Amino acid sequence: MRTMLGALERISGLSGHLTAWLVVPLIAATVYDVGARYLFNMPTQWAYEIGYMTMGAHALLGMAYTLRDNGHIRIDAFSQFFSESTKAVIDIVGYVVFLLPCLLWMTWSFWGYWMTSFLTGEGSGQSAWNPHIWPFKLVFFIAFVLLVLQVFAEIIKAILYLRGDRARYEGEGSAEAH
């Protein structure tokens, strides 16, 4: 189980580190557009589209990495009074009963969302540029696949904690660090 956990966490880590680089083209497109607009009075037709697609991809693809590093918001008003074992049980139940079914349904839906866009050659309809939108819709699917994989990793971490591996719930970070 530790081997699988390590592999899943490496996938989330790699995707997170690669996703961080999406900020570079986002900044470049924004700077170029601002310069073209205000220095030469020639705004681009494509910078807005590049901006929302890149920022959207950055946010979506970062979900699994953020979960891996325990960066999502949690409501600690009640859980602060629970033992670490109770928190692990709550995590398992929450992931298996509530989150995982929803994520699997959404992932399946995003497959169809992407495939329809790809097969029809759908354009964005947001600007005069009107690029094909299927690459951006594919990012939705990939992001949710990555998130589902990381949820499985979180379930494994909770199970390992309950079996005696105290790293995750006592603040020592992800399994990748061990």
trRosetta pair geometry for C-beta under 8 A, 3 or more apart (Angstrom, degrees):
i j d omega theta_ij theta_ji phi_ij phi_ji
1 4 5.8 -54 -152 38 37 110
1 5 6.2 41 149 -22 67 107
1 156 5.6 -178 179 -155 102 111
1 159 7.1 -96 -177 94 153 124
1 160 6.4 -177 117 -74 128 103
2 5 5.4 -53 -146 38 33 116
2 6 6.3 37 155 -22 65 104
2 160 7.1 95 -81 -109 79 141
2 165 8.0 160 -88 -92 109 162
2 175 6.9 -163 -151 -168 76 135
3 6 5.8 -53 -150 34 29 112
3 7 6.5 28 152 -17 63 105
4 7 5.7 -55 -149 36 32 111
4 8 6.3 30 155 -17 67 107
4 156 6.5 -157 95 -109 106 161
5 8 5.9 -56 -146 38 29 109
5 9 6.2 22 158 -13 65 111
5 153 5.6 112 -141 -143 68 82
5 156 4.6 -154 -85 114 104 141
5 157 6.6 124 -140 -64 131 71
5 160 7.1 -16 -57 -30 160 145
5 175 4.8 9 137 75 119 169
6 9 5.9 -61 -144 42 27 107
6 10 6.2 30 156 -22 64 106
6 175 5.9 -113 -80 124 64 114
6 176 6.5 124 -139 -97 68 62
7 10 5.7 -54 -148 33 29 111
7 11 6.6 33 152 -21 63 102
8 11 5.7 -51 -155 31 33 114
8 12 6.7 28 151 -13 65 104
8 149 5.3 -165 -145 163 98 94
8 150 6.5 157 162 -97 105 43
8 152 6.1 -132 -127 86 157 100
8 153 3.8 -167 112 -73 134 112
8 156 7.4 130 36 24 146 142
9 12 5.6 -51 -147 40 37 110
9 13 6.1 41 152 -22 67 107
9 68 5.7 132 -137 -144 81 123
9 150 7.7 88 -98 -122 53 80
9 153 5.5 138 -60 -154 77 149
9 174 5.5 155 -152 169 139 123
9 175 5.4 177 -13 61 160 95
9 176 4.3 -147 128 -50 128 105
10 13 5.5 -53 -143 39 32 114
10 14 6.1 32 158 -19 67 106
10 176 6.3 145 -69 -113 63 118
11 14 6.0 -55 -145 38 26 108
11 15 6.3 22 157 -14 62 109
11 64 7.8 -46 113 141 89 145
11 146 6.9 -156 138 -134 106 86
11 149 6.0 -40 91 127 142 148
11 150 7.9 -141 86 -66 101 80
12 15 5.9 -57 -143 41 29 108
12 16 6.1 31 156 -21 64 109
12 64 4.3 -132 -126 139 99 104
12 65 5.2 166 168 -85 85 52
12 67 7.3 -94 -151 67 146 90
12 68 4.2 149 121 -48 145 143
12 146 6.5 129 -102 -180 71 99
12 149 7.0 -167 -57 99 94 106
12 150 4.7 81 -85 -89 137 114
12 153 7.0 -99 -13 19 137 159
13 16 5.7 -58 -148 36 28 112
13 17 6.3 22 158 -15 65 107
13 65 6.7 109 -102 -121 31 92
13 68 6.6 -127 -61 124 70 163
13 176 5.8 108 -45 -121 145 172
14 17 5.9 -57 -145 38 30 107
14 18 6.2 25 157 -13 65 108
15 18 5.9 -57 -144 42 30 108
15 19 5.9 35 156 -24 65 111
15 61 6.0 -134 167 179 104 96
15 64 6.1 31 79 68 137 126
15 65 6.2 -147 87 -51 86 105
15 146 5.3 -119 105 -136 177 147
16 19 5.6 -54 -142 36 28 114
16 20 6.7 41 155 -32 61 97
16 61 7.7 174 -95 137 43 84
16 62 6.1 78 -125 -130 79 65
16 64 7.1 -132 -57 84 95 81
16 65 2.5 109 -85 -106 126 148
16 66 7.6 156 -113 -33 124 55
16 68 7.2 -117 -32 42 144 131
16 69 7.9 100 -132 -12 171 121
17 20 5.8 -40 -155 16 33 117
17 21 7.8 36 149 -19 55 96
17 65 7.8 164 -25 -117 53 143
18 21 6.0 -52 -171 23 42 113
18 61 7.9 -76 88 152 91 138
19 22 5.7 -28 -172 -1 52 117
19 57 7.4 -153 -141 138 94 83
19 58 5.9 133 173 -135 95 55
19 61 4.1 -173 -107 109 132 119
19 62 5.2 -170 124 -68 149 76
19 65 6.8 -149 40 -4 135 144
20 23 6.5 -29 174 2 53 111
20 58 8.0 80 -106 -143 26 98
20 62 7.9 92 -68 -96 64 110
21 24 5.6 -23 -176 6 67 116
22 25 6.5 -52 -162 40 50 98
22 26 6.3 53 144 -22 72 112
22 54 5.3 176 173 -170 103 89
22 57 5.8 -152 -142 95 158 108
22 58 4.5 -157 87 -80 134 95
22 61 7.5 116 -16 50 148 135
23 26 5.3 -63 -149 42 36 119
23 27 6.1 36 156 -21 72 105
23 58 6.6 82 -62 -115 70 145
24 27 6.1 -55 -147 36 26 106
24 28 6.3 24 156 -17 63 110
25 28 5.3 -54 -140 41 36 114
25 29 6.0 37 161 -20 70 105
25 50 6.9 -109 146 177 105 117
25 54 5.8 -147 91 -117 102 147
26 29 6.2 -55 -146 36 24 107
26 30 6.4 21 155 -16 60 111
26 50 7.4 -179 -109 138 53 91
26 51 6.2 91 -146 -126 83 59
26 54 4.3 -170 -78 116 95 139
26 55 6.1 101 -125 -60 139 76
26 58 7.1 -27 -40 -35 148 142
27 30 5.8 -61 -147 40 29 110
27 31 6.1 26 159 -17 67 109
28 31 6.0 -56 -143 39 27 107
28 32 6.2 27 157 -18 63 110
29 32 5.8 -56 -145 39 28 112
29 33 6.2 26 158 -18 64 109
29 44 8.0 -109 -168 65 84 159
29 46 7.7 -100 -150 114 118 89
29 47 4.9 162 166 -135 96 79
29 50 4.3 -139 -141 103 166 139
29 51 6.1 -152 103 -62 129 76
29 54 7.2 155 24 2 141 150
30 33 5.9 -56 -145 37 28 109
30 34 6.3 26 157 -17 64 107
30 47 6.7 125 -92 -173 39 116
30 51 6.2 86 -73 -98 92 114
31 34 5.9 -55 -145 38 29 109
31 35 6.2 28 156 -17 64 109
32 35 5.8 -60 -149 40 28 110
32 36 6.1 24 157 -17 66 110
32 44 7.0 39 119 -33 101 143
32 47 6.7 -164 82 -96 95 123
33 36 5.7 -54 -141 39 30 109
33 37 6.0 27 159 -19 65 111
33 43 6.5 36 -166 -152 86 74
33 44 4.9 -90 -109 22 89 115
33 47 3.4 45 -73 -104 139 173
33 48 7.8 128 -133 -41 161 59
34 37 5.8 -58 -143 39 26 110
34 38 6.0 -8 171 9 65 115
35 38 6.8 -72 -131 50 19 86
35 39 5.1 -13 -174 13 64 126
35 40 7.4 37 142 5 68 100
36 39 7.0 -45 -96 50 12 91
36 40 5.4 -46 -154 50 50 114
36 42 5.0 -78 176 83 92 82
36 43 6.1 124 109 -112 103 28
36 44 5.7 75 75 -39 154 87
37 40 7.7 37 3 56 6 71
37 41 7.1 28 -174 -118 37 26
37 42 7.2 -119 -88 67 34 36
37 43 4.2 35 -97 -88 93 84
37 44 7.7 -78 -53 2 89 69
38 41 7.7 34 -133 -70 13 52
43 47 7.6 -103 -178 27 82 126
44 47 4.3 98 70 -17 126 102
45 127 5.5 151 180 152 76 121
45 128 4.6 -73 -148 67 128 102
45 129 4.3 149 130 -49 102 94
46 49 5.5 -65 -160 45 55 111
46 50 5.7 53 147 -23 85 107
46 127 7.1 171 -92 97 34 151
46 129 4.5 104 -86 -86 75 160
46 131 7.5 66 -130 -36 98 120
47 50 5.7 -55 -143 40 33 111
47 51 6.0 38 156 -26 66 108
48 51 5.6 -57 -150 34 28 116
48 52 6.6 13 162 -8 65 104
48 126 6.8 -143 114 137 116 117
48 127 5.7 143 64 -64 120 138
49 52 6.5 -58 -144 39 28 96
49 53 6.1 19 162 -10 64 115
49 124 5.9 132 -128 66 119 172
49 126 5.8 144 -91 80 92 126
49 127 5.5 -110 -43 18 111 131
49 129 5.7 -114 3 70 148 135
49 131 6.0 131 158 16 152 115
50 53 6.1 -67 -144 45 24 106
50 54 5.8 19 163 -17 66 116
51 54 6.2 -61 -140 39 20 104
51 55 6.1 11 166 -9 61 112
52 55 5.9 -56 -138 44 29 106
52 56 5.8 33 160 -21 64 112
52 126 7.6 -112 43 179 144 168
53 56 5.7 -56 -143 40 26 112
53 57 6.2 26 157 -18 63 107
53 135 7.9 48 -170 94 135 98
53 136 4.7 -95 -136 -99 106 125
53 139 8.0 131 -173 15 83 152
54 57 5.8 -53 -145 37 29 109
54 58 6.2 34 153 -24 63 106
55 58 5.4 -50 -146 33 32 117
55 59 6.4 29 156 -15 65 105
56 59 5.9 -57 -148 38 30 107
56 60 6.1 22 159 -13 67 112
56 136 6.7 45 85 -162 133 110
56 139 7.2 111 115 99 95 141
57 60 5.9 -59 -139 44 29 107
57 61 5.6 15 169 -8 68 116
57 136 6.9 -109 -61 -133 102 73
57 139 4.6 -75 -114 -161 92 158
57 143 7.8 -160 -148 -59 55 126
58 61 6.5 -60 -133 44 17 99
58 62 6.1 16 162 -21 57 119
59 62 6.0 -67 -148 36 22 111
59 63 7.5 46 153 -49 57 86
60 63 6.2 -32 -169 -13 36 112
60 139 5.8 106 81 142 142 100
60 140 6.2 -86 -155 -104 157 49
60 143 3.7 -59 153 -103 98 169
60 144 7.9 -46 -174 -41 105 68
61 64 7.7 -46 -179 23 45 98
61 65 7.9 33 137 0 65 113
61 139 6.6 -69 -52 -168 103 100
61 142 7.1 -1 -100 105 94 105
61 143 5.0 -105 -80 -100 49 98
61 146 6.9 52 -146 42 62 157
62 65 5.3 -64 -157 47 57 114
62 66 5.6 59 147 -27 84 107
63 66 5.8 -61 -149 37 27 111
63 67 6.4 25 156 -18 64 106
63 143 6.0 81 25 178 118 102
63 146 7.2 128 70 94 91 106
63 147 4.8 -16 109 -86 121 117
63 150 7.9 -175 118 43 77 146
64 67 5.7 -53 -149 36 32 111
64 68 6.3 38 151 -24 65 104
64 143 7.4 -163 -16 -165 102 61
64 146 4.0 -104 -23 139 152 98
64 147 4.7 -135 -72 -84 87 50
64 149 6.7 21 -137 65 139 91
64 150 4.0 164 -153 -19 89 141
65 68 5.6 -51 -150 32 31 116
65 69 6.5 7 159 1 64 109
65 150 7.9 -119 -46 -90 25 154
66 69 6.3 -69 -146 50 28 95
66 71 4.1 -95 -162 69 79 117
66 72 5.6 98 134 -53 108 78
67 70 7.6 31 -176 -77 33 30
67 71 7.3 -87 -57 44 21 78
67 72 5.8 9 -92 -17 65 122
67 147 6.8 100 2 -140 146 78
67 150 4.8 115 83 134 127 136
67 151 7.2 -38 157 -70 158 61
67 154 6.5 -73 159 -54 111 132
68 150 5.5 -94 -59 -143 87 123
68 153 6.8 5 -106 95 87 145
68 174 5.5 25 168 -105 86 143
68 176 7.7 27 175 -3 123 127
69 173 7.7 -17 -135 -150 67 86
69 174 6.4 -61 -93 -39 54 124
70 173 7.9 -133 9 -130 122 49
70 174 7.8 -164 -15 -62 94 86
74 79 7.0 -48 154 41 118 150
75 78 7.3 32 121 22 96 87
75 79 7.3 117 97 5 61 111
76 79 5.3 -83 -136 59 55 98
76 80 4.8 66 166 -46 96 98
77 80 7.2 -67 -175 9 7 107
78 81 6.4 -64 -177 30 47 106
78 82 7.4 44 137 -26 73 106
79 82 5.1 -49 -155 22 55 119
79 87 5.9 80 -166 -105 110 100
79 90 7.1 -141 -112 73 111 163
82 86 3.9 -123 -175 89 110 127
82 87 5.2 138 105 -54 125 79
82 90 7.1 7 167 -11 171 138
83 86 4.7 99 53 5 77 102
83 87 7.1 -136 97 -4 43 86
84 87 5.5 -51 -150 35 36 115
84 88 6.5 41 150 -23 65 101
84 161 7.0 -117 147 174 105 131
84 166 7.6 55 121 -147 154 86
84 169 3.9 127 -168 135 109 127
84 170 6.2 -11 -113 -66 159 76
85 88 5.6 -50 -151 32 34 113
85 89 6.6 33 151 -17 65 102
85 161 7.4 -171 -106 133 57 104
85 162 6.3 96 -142 -108 85 77
85 169 7.8 142 -61 103 34 165
86 89 5.7 -52 -150 36 35 111
86 90 6.3 36 151 -19 66 105
87 90 5.6 -53 -145 38 32 112
87 91 6.3 37 153 -22 65 104
87 169 5.9 149 82 -142 123 126
88 91 5.6 -51 -149 33 31 114
88 92 6.5 32 153 -19 64 103
88 158 4.2 155 -163 -156 83 85
88 159 7.9 167 174 -52 116 23
88 161 4.6 -147 -105 85 146 130
88 162 5.3 -177 122 -53 144 93
88 168 7.8 100 -100 89 106 120
88 169 5.7 -72 -61 -61 101 149
89 92 5.8 -52 -149 34 33 111
89 93 6.4 27 155 -13 66 107
89 158 7.5 162 -61 176 23 120
89 162 7.2 91 -65 -86 76 132
90 93 5.9 -57 -146 42 30 107
90 94 5.9 30 156 -19 66 112
91 94 5.7 -59 -142 41 27 111
91 95 6.0 21 163 -15 65 110
91 154 6.5 -119 170 156 121 105
91 155 7.6 -171 132 -100 95 50
91 158 4.6 -162 87 -90 121 143
92 95 6.1 -60 -144 40 24 105
92 96 5.9 7 166 -5 64 117
92 155 5.9 89 -122 -138 73 78
92 158 4.7 -163 -58 114 90 146
92 159 6.9 96 -97 -60 127 75
92 162 8.0 -18 -34 -22 142 141
93 96 6.3 -64 -134 46 23 99
93 97 5.4 -6 179 7 65 123
93 98 7.8 47 137 0 66 97
94 97 6.8 -57 -114 49 14 92
94 98 5.3 -38 -162 38 54 119
94 99 6.1 41 146 -9 75 109
95 98 7.4 -36 -75 55 6 77
95 99 5.0 -44 -130 51 45 120
95 100 5.6 59 161 -33 66 103
95 151 5.4 167 -156 -172 113 99
95 154 5.9 -179 -93 95 153 115
95 155 5.2 -149 102 -74 148 95
95 158 7.6 177 16 7 138 147
96 99 8.0 28 -2 49 17 81
96 100 5.6 -8 -124 19 29 136
96 155 6.5 92 -59 -114 93 130
97 100 7.8 77 22 37 16 98
97 101 7.4 -27 171 -1 27 118
98 101 7.1 -93 -173 36 13 100
98 102 6.7 -4 160 -7 56 118
99 102 5.9 -71 -154 42 30 109
99 103 5.9 24 159 -17 71 113
99 151 6.1 -159 118 -134 122 138
100 103 5.7 -57 -139 40 30 109
100 104 6.1 30 162 -20 66 107
100 148 7.2 90 -137 -138 74 83
100 151 5.6 170 -88 137 85 144
100 155 7.9 17 -62 -53 135 135
101 104 5.8 -55 -145 37 29 110
101 105 6.4 30 157 -18 64 107
102 105 5.8 -57 -151 37 29 111
102 106 6.3 25 154 -16 65 109
103 106 5.6 -55 -143 40 32 109
103 107 6.0 36 156 -23 67 106
103 144 6.2 179 -168 -167 85 97
103 147 6.0 -133 -148 109 133 111
103 148 5.1 168 135 -86 126 86
103 151 6.3 159 38 -10 165 157
104 107 5.7 -50 -142 34 30 113
104 108 6.4 31 156 -17 62 106
104 148 6.4 93 -78 -117 66 132
105 108 5.9 -57 -151 37 28 111
105 109 6.3 28 151 -19 64 109
106 109 5.5 -56 -147 38 33 113
106 110 6.2 33 155 -21 67 105
106 144 5.6 -140 109 -139 102 150
107 110 5.8 -53 -146 35 29 110
107 111 6.9 40 150 -27 60 97
107 141 6.7 90 -157 -148 66 64
107 144 4.1 -166 -92 123 82 123
107 145 5.9 112 -143 -69 126 60
107 148 5.8 -18 -52 -37 152 137
108 111 5.7 -46 -160 20 34 116
108 112 7.3 26 149 -8 62 101
109 112 6.0 -58 -160 39 38 107
109 113 6.1 43 145 -24 69 109
110 113 4.9 -49 -139 38 40 121
110 114 6.1 41 159 -18 68 102
110 137 7.3 -175 -167 176 83 79
110 140 4.5 -145 -147 120 128 105
110 141 4.1 -180 125 -83 112 70
110 144 5.6 136 23 23 151 142
111 114 6.1 -58 -152 38 26 107
111 115 6.1 21 154 -17 64 113
111 141 5.5 98 -78 -123 54 129
112 115 5.6 -55 -136 40 31 110
112 116 6.1 34 163 -21 66 105
113 116 6.4 -54 -148 33 21 108
113 117 6.7 17 153 -14 56 111
113 137 5.5 -142 128 -169 94 119
113 140 6.6 -35 90 81 136 143
113 141 7.4 -177 62 -57 99 99
114 117 5.8 -65 -154 39 31 111
114 118 6.1 29 154 -21 69 110
114 134 6.1 91 -164 -157 70 80
114 137 4.3 172 -101 124 69 102
114 138 4.8 96 -141 -82 134 57
114 140 6.8 -167 -60 57 105 101
114 141 5.0 -52 -20 -23 144 133
115 118 5.6 -54 -145 36 31 113
115 119 6.1 24 160 -14 66 110
116 119 6.1 -59 -142 41 26 105
116 120 6.1 6 165 -2 64 116
116 122 7.5 40 123 -24 77 134
117 120 6.4 -69 -140 47 22 97
117 122 4.3 -77 -144 35 73 128
117 132 7.8 123 159 179 97 83
117 133 5.6 -90 -165 86 133 92
117 134 4.1 169 117 -90 106 80
117 137 4.8 106 32 32 157 158
118 121 7.8 19 177 -67 26 40
118 134 4.1 105 -78 -140 67 149
118 137 7.8 -136 -39 73 82 124
118 138 7.7 65 -62 -61 118 106
121 132 6.2 -74 -162 -115 61 108
121 134 7.9 -64 -120 -22 28 125
122 132 6.9 96 76 -151 52 66
122 133 5.3 -52 107 41 99 108
122 134 6.6 119 51 -50 93 84
123 130 4.1 17 176 173 133 95
123 131 6.7 152 -147 84 78 19
123 132 6.3 -66 -100 -92 55 38
123 133 6.4 100 179 -18 18 97
124 127 7.0 9 89 24 124 77
124 129 7.7 13 44 89 126 88
124 130 5.7 -160 46 -142 81 46
124 131 5.7 32 -11 55 116 67
124 132 7.8 82 -32 132 79 6
124 133 4.6 132 -80 -74 68 108
124 136 7.9 53 -95 24 107 145
125 130 6.3 48 -69 -124 30 95
126 130 7.4 161 41 -96 58 56
127 130 6.4 -148 75 -47 60 56
132 135 6.8 84 104 -2 97 90
133 136 5.4 -56 -171 43 67 113
133 137 5.9 64 134 -21 86 106
134 137 5.4 -58 -141 43 39 111
134 138 6.1 49 156 -28 69 100
135 138 5.5 -49 -150 29 33 116
135 139 7.0 43 148 -26 61 96
136 139 5.5 -43 -160 20 38 117
136 140 7.5 46 143 -21 60 92
137 140 5.5 -35 -162 19 46 116
137 141 7.2 44 145 -13 65 99
138 141 5.6 -53 -158 36 42 112
138 142 6.2 38 149 -16 72 107
139 142 5.7 -55 -141 42 33 110
139 143 5.9 38 158 -24 67 108
140 143 5.9 -58 -148 35 24 112
140 144 6.6 14 158 -11 61 109
141 144 6.2 -65 -152 39 27 103
141 145 6.4 30 153 -20 65 106
142 145 5.6 -53 -149 34 33 113
142 146 6.4 33 153 -17 65 105
143 146 5.8 -56 -152 37 31 111
143 147 6.4 30 151 -19 65 107
144 147 5.3 -48 -142 37 38 114
144 148 6.3 45 155 -22 66 100
145 148 5.8 -52 -150 33 30 112
145 149 6.6 31 151 -18 63 104
146 149 5.7 -54 -151 35 32 112
146 150 6.5 28 153 -15 65 106
147 150 5.7 -56 -147 39 34 109
147 151 6.4 40 151 -24 66 101
148 151 5.6 -49 -149 31 33 114
148 152 6.8 37 150 -18 62 99
149 152 5.7 -51 -158 32 35 113
149 153 6.7 37 144 -19 64 102
150 153 5.1 -46 -151 33 42 117
150 154 6.4 46 149 -22 68 98
151 154 5.5 -48 -148 33 36 113
151 155 6.5 40 150 -21 64 100
152 155 5.6 -50 -150 33 34 113
152 156 6.5 36 150 -19 65 103
153 156 5.6 -53 -150 36 34 113
153 157 6.4 38 150 -23 66 102
153 175 7.6 -138 -174 25 106 126
154 157 5.5 -47 -148 32 34 115
154 158 6.5 34 153 -18 64 103
155 158 5.8 -55 -152 36 32 110
155 159 6.4 31 151 -17 65 106
156 159 5.6 -55 -147 38 33 111
156 160 6.1 34 154 -19 67 106
157 160 5.7 -56 -147 38 29 111
157 161 6.4 34 153 -23 63 104
157 168 4.3 115 176 -86 113 161
157 174 8.0 -77 -98 -141 141 61
157 175 6.4 -142 -97 -37 100 115
158 161 5.6 -49 -150 31 32 114
158 162 6.6 28 153 -15 64 105
158 168 7.2 -101 -73 95 44 152
158 169 7.8 75 -115 -53 63 118
159 162 5.8 -58 -151 39 32 108
159 163 6.3 23 152 -13 66 110
160 163 5.6 -62 -146 44 33 108
160 164 7.8 -74 172 57 58 54
160 165 4.0 -26 156 47 98 131
160 167 8.0 -15 117 39 122 98
160 168 7.1 101 77 -3 107 127
160 175 7.9 68 55 -89 163 128
161 164 7.9 179 -177 41 25 14
161 165 5.8 -80 -84 76 38 73
161 166 6.4 80 -139 -110 77 35
161 167 7.6 -121 -92 48 86 59
161 168 5.2 -90 -65 52 119 111
161 169 5.0 70 -140 -1 150 118
165 168 7.4 54 116 1 96 94
166 169 6.9 -84 -163 55 59 86
166 170 5.0 15 160 4 95 133
166 172 7.8 81 115 7 72 130
167 170 6.9 -101 -152 47 13 93
167 172 4.3 -87 -158 69 73 129
167 173 7.3 -49 168 60 100 55
167 175 6.9 109 96 -94 143 64
167 178 6.0 -46 -124 -61 163 142
168 172 7.3 -66 -63 55 19 87
168 174 7.7 34 -109 -117 84 34
168 175 7.3 -22 -71 -55 100 83
172 177 7.4 -156 149 84 81 130
172 178 7.6 55 134 -68 121 108
173 177 4.7 27 102 19 131 149
174 177 5.6 110 67 -3 71 97
175 178 5.6 -58 -161 30 49 113
